[in-house]
Amino acid sequence: MSASTPDNDEDALRELAGQVESYHLQAEELGRMLAGHRLLECPNCGLAEDALADLTLRVIHPDRPGEDCGLRFEPLDEDETTWTCPNCGTVFGLDDEPDVSAG
């Protein structure tokens, strides 16, 4: 076994970080909810995110709570603290809507 050096440790850490980012992107592409994701609800029309048991993320309209309407909330900033509702166009922040946190 070779001795660990700062350069080797740094390379290994970078590789691991790249793998984590790759898994994160794959989960998003598959529509899976990630740990720490706060479920969103539009304070104007009530359109809301919901998570199934397998962590599949769906968006439901209050008139049809059992089905995914296919719409998705869009973040307006990199920190994902301000969102726009795809149903009514309302712009809201995380503090503007009810606390429906996952977990």
C-alpha positions, 0 to 999 in steps of 0.5 A: 500500500502506498503512502497517502500524500496531500496531492493524492488525497486532493485528487481522490476528494475531487473524484468523489465530489464529481461522482456525487454531483453526477448522482445528483444530476441523474436523480434530478433527471429521473425526477427523484427528490433529494434529501433536504429538498423542501416541497413547494406550494404556490401561495396563490393557486395551491399547486404543490409538489408531492413525493411518492414513497419511492421519492419520485417528485410530482406536482399536483393541482388542488382539483386533482390531488391524485395525479401528476399534472406534469408541470414543474416549479422553476427556480429563479435564482441559483440558491433556489430560494425564489420560484415561479409557479408554472400554473399561475405565474406567481413568484414566491420565496420559500418564506411565502409558502406553507412549510410542507418539508419532506421528512 
